[in-house]
Amino acid sequence: MNKGELLEIVSEDTGFTKADCSRVLESMLSNVKKAVKKGDDVKLTGFGTFAKTKRKARTGRNPQTGKEIKIPACWAPKFRPGKEFKDLLR
């Protein structure tokens, strides 16, 4: 499912226009990104938690040349599904 298909389904479920649903979705995603960037966890009960996590520096390999390269430490987004979501997939 892509974003357009999701908006179609949400529009049908709620009776709102696709444009309204799109603005709500864009606002939600934008605010989740801002919060995680600040270091806050965004917890959606029953769905999961979006968080910021630190990746350690590591050694990788260039797939074209096979030469080892150093990959620096960085911040990365992380999603942990909630119990309800995990149970749904079992």
MOHUVEN-V869884 format. One record per run of one state. SS is the DSSP state (h for helix, s for strand, l for the rest). FROM is the first residue (numbers start at 0). TO is the last residue. Records with the same first field share a line. If there is no record, write none. Layout:
BEGIN
SS->FROM-TO  FROM-TO
END
This chain:
BEGIN
l->0-1  14-16  38-40  44-46  55-56  61-66  71-72  81-81  88-89
h->2-13  17-37  82-87
s->41-43  47-54  57-60  67-70  73-80
END
